[in-house]
């Protein structure tokens, strides 16, 4: 029986690990969004376990792509064929499904990005990794303080009749201002709406500063599920904001698409589900004293044996993963 060829993409982020499986026509067959919980290796293995259970035995992984802040870790664990940064992965995913898009707004758990697309390519981008006020983690903390499920945050914001203005330049000041508004007796709906608008102002004044934001605008990342944030972006920009179907896993989707290009003329390095799940994988870091750069080197070990290093600025610690591959079925 002919085996069905599919492609796997993984986005290892600071807050979540996303996995996508696509076919040759870019149809999404499976997707998984899991919280990292500070345990990227363990959660990545759990995600791969779920994928292995969902995919039929007749499926063959022809290509694997890795992206995200933890892309090197994900690539080493899985045996990735393509390793790309988030800008490239998000850009290719949007251009594949929304080819006329001009702007990508991406708000994740720990950082935010803006990507400008012109003539079918990424022409410019910016990221905010300094302040949490423009990220999803900021909303998570405030939702917990208000005792509101984060899933209900956006809907509550839409019920606001008179939103309050909350300082959004700094996460600390925003939290203090929110508490002050509570003490003044402002309603929960108005405070939540004010928080949504504060996040959008922070994003546009920092990440989007000096950028020509043109429609069609695509909004993605985990925060795109928040209808209150989407509404605030639309009001601030003055035109509709599109949230794609797979808004929460677009990075992984882009990585899978990129791996498909690699697979045309190459054999995949994918290690196989069985080996990934049964091996004990651990990582540690140490400082290299070989020069004045003092690079932080990451070491990955499988069953106690070192299989990969990364993190150095020179080639001293460049080491491709070295462990046995799973035998392919006939």
Protein Blocks (a to p, Z undefined) as FASTA:
>chain_A
ZZddddddddddfkbccdddddfkopafbdcdddfklpamlmmmmmmmmmmmmpcfkbcc
fbdcdedjklmmmmmmnopabdcdfklmmmmmmmmmmmmbcbdcdddfkbccddddeehi
afbdcddfkbmklcfklmmmmmmmnopafklmmmmmmmpfbdcdddfkbmklmmmmmmmm
mmnopafklmmmmmmmmmmmmmmmmmmgoiacddddddedjklmpmklmmmmmmmnopac
dddfklmlmmmmmmmmmmmmmmmmpccfbebjklmmmpccdddddddfkbmnopacdddd
eehiafbdchiablmlgccdddddddddZZ
